[in-house]
Amino acid sequence: MSISEVNGRNVRSDELHDRALERSPGGVHSNVRLRGPHPFIRSAKGAWLFSVDGRDYVDYLLGQGPNFLGHAPDQVIQAVSAACRDGLIYGGQHEPEIQAAELVCSVAKWPDMVRFSVSGTEAVQAALRLARAATGRTEIIRFQGHYHGWLDNIFVGEHDGTWGAASAGQVADHLRPCHILPWNDAELLVEKFEQYGSRLAAVIMEPIMINAGVIEPLPGYLETVRELCDRYGVVLIFDEVISGFRIALGGAVERYGVTPDLATYGKAFAGGFPVAAVVGRQDLMCRFGTGEVNHSGTFNSSVMAMAAVTATLTSLRDQPPYAKVGEHGRALMSGLLDIAARHDVNLRVAGLPAAFHVSFGDAQVRDYRSLQQLDLARYERLAAALVDNGIWLAGRGVWYVSAAHGARELDAALTRFDKTLEEWKVKAEQ
Ligand SMILES: Cc1ncc(COP(=O)(O)O)c(C=O)c1O
């Protein structure tokens, strides 16, 4: 295959980008992709992406998480293809959606009931609405640096030290019931619950803050949150859209031993297909069933989605990839650190083998604010250079490992990482 590269530029990708700009704002269909990586992809299989310019990339972005079984996993593609022959959307119920819901409950172990949706954003909205209906309250606590989708009532960002709406056009009033707190600070949370705990409908969090820094909860933090929610009658929502079925078969609930009232899942549990879910206790979830709380969606629980969830969860349950993912992730994390040390670069690698964070610096990181003490801009430049050398990553520092990563990918990743740091040295980038 020819490589359409001139002076380091991806010629065909550049042509396609110019064409895309004509019809799609920014040339992308999700603002998350505005910041790259930019080469256009022709195909993907296992842990590899192949570009229209004839290059290959060992993938540690996994489509922002969904490809936990690798790209185009045979067992999922076959199951979905077979199921689709019998139709896609019925506007009625079908047995595969029962099977998928049963599997989610039995594999995750703690939930009683499931409602499927298409995106994690929607699943979060369903959980918040349910919590508000069940408690008769509107206020919620959410945390700095956690991401729960892009809608007005939950999407936040920091500007000059103040947290609020993150996008132009967002109705800031929709965030009024939302207290935005630093995470991992149990004392602060106790104080806030004493002030307004009886007004709260829900506390929502990523139980491990993967979206910003892959930061684990401090020992006892989740237990304190659970205890406060119980004491004040507040619904605890774990947003496991990234952590679910990835950091362990039972997600963060299994790893940390704290059970929420509701949770949201997505990404890893559907082998790359667009599916998400809100799950939880029967006494809460049943409010959807009486019609009291609305949760709707034309494409919810499509034949395709249900076949994907069933095939993916069956695979994760019967051939658990967690030991292999752990082995690869640990070897990669220590390999990156060894190479960086050899090049005299103060790389920081932290998190879990299935999802870890790479940056520069040596701050003690426990929340969003302390994460900002790291040199995140410098990492963003490194990520762009790594993409140029064939490692597929985004600039915010998270590396995801899949079941398809093995010795060949480890070797390629470390060789390409080494080459990138060598080039940086030559360019005096460091
Ligand atoms: C923790 C978390 N919740 C919710 C979402 C939103 O999911 P989606 O992009 O499928 O709408 C994401 C997306 O990355 C996420 O990471």
The ligand as an SDF file (V2000), in Angstrom:
LIG
                    3D

 16 16  0  0  0  0  0  0  0  0999 V2000
  -18.7430    9.3140   32.4090 C   0  0  0  0  0  0  0  0  0  0  0  0
  -19.5100    9.6780   31.1830 C   0  0  0  0  0  0  0  0  0  0  0  0
  -20.8230    9.8850   31.2720 N   0  0  0  0  0  0  0  0  0  0  0  0
  -21.5720   10.2040   30.1990 C   0  0  0  0  0  0  0  0  0  0  0  0
  -20.9940   10.3390   28.9680 C   0  0  0  0  0  0  0  0  0  0  0  0
  -21.8280   10.7030   27.7800 C   0  0  0  0  0  0  0  0  0  0  0  0
  -21.9390    9.6000   26.9610 O   0  0  0  0  0  0  0  0  0  0  0  0
  -22.2500    9.7690   25.3860 P   0  0  0  0  0  0  0  0  0  0  0  0
  -21.0660   10.4110   24.7700 O   0  0  0  0  0  0  0  0  0  0  0  0
  -22.5160    8.3650   24.9270 O   0  0  0  0  0  0  0  0  0  0  0  0
  -23.4730   10.6300   25.2960 O   0  0  0  0  0  0  0  0  0  0  0  0
  -19.6290   10.1240   28.8140 C   0  0  0  0  0  0  0  0  0  0  0  0
  -18.9750   10.2500   27.4990 C   0  0  0  0  0  0  0  0  0  0  0  0
  -17.7880   10.1930   27.3550 O   0  0  0  0  0  0  0  0  0  0  0  0
  -18.8590    9.7990   29.9550 C   0  0  0  0  0  0  0  0  0  0  0  0
  -17.5370    9.6300   29.8770 O   0  0  0  0  0  0  0  0  0  0  0  0
  1  2  1  0
  2  3  1  0
  2 15  2  0
  3  4  2  0
  4  5  1  0
  5  6  1  0
  5 12  2  0
  6  7  1  0
  7  8  1  0
  8  9  2  0
  8 10  1  0
  8 11  1  0
 12 13  1  0
 12 15  1  0
 13 14  2  0
 15 16  1  0
M  END
$$$$
